[in-house]
Amino acid sequence: MNKLSVVIPVYNEKETIKEILNRVRAVNLDKEIIIVDDFSTDGTRDILKELALKGEEKVFFHEKNMGKGAALRTGFEHVTGDYVIVQDADLEYNPEDYHKLLGPVLEGKTEVVYGSRFIGGHKSMSFHHWLGNKFLTFMTNILYNATISDMETCYKLFKTEVIEGIAIKSNRFNFEPEITAKILKQGIRIYEVPISYAGREFSEGKKITWIDGFSALWTLIKFKFKD
């Protein structure tokens, strides 16, 4: 029986953490849930400490804020499943899509699957967010001879041996371009499936900014020429 490891990086998500965990738990799959709190300061940490006492999920705590990439690096170290998926702690992505993402790897078509927000039904995101995503994906395709539609998607699913073979150096949101660059440089073609998406605005807690976009572009260029 194949097991899925769900790695959830968390930072200041007290309004959504309980609901997203309920949604992940409800997915009918053999799975483990790995939560990494990146030094939340809004009360999320207290919720997760209570959760850790129950022992149903693996919960880890950073002693300082380091970023999404660092939280994922911590989570990946504790994976025991056959496959790994990244799950943000907000409610933008729907865990019911796990079955869609697992399909191509279980059928032996690929080792890596991305859930694309641009080839399925989704809540409209802001124009600037859409443009930034499209530009970074376009640059990814040029630099790495690919044809993906959504490089920045949260929903990235890997065979565990793929992620174990990649050293992640990025600490913040530039995890997305780094992992994509290193997968494509290995000659692994990324399979995409359509997912549902309910984007939130900055007023609702969205954290990524235009500064992260510049960082992502530099990351794509940097890892084209180095490991």
Secondary structure, 3 states (H helix, E strand, C coil): CCCEEEEEEECCCCCCHHHHHHHHHHCCCCEEEEEEECCCCCCHHHHHHHHHHHCCCEEEECCCCCCHHHHHHHHHCCCCCCEEEECCCCCCECHHHHHHHHHHHHCCCCCEEEEECCCCCCCCCCHHHHHHHHHHHHHHHHHHCCCCCCCCCCCEEEEHHHHHCCCCCCCCCCHHHHHHHHHHHCCCCCEEEECCECCCCHHHCCCCCHHHHHHHHHHHHHHHHCC
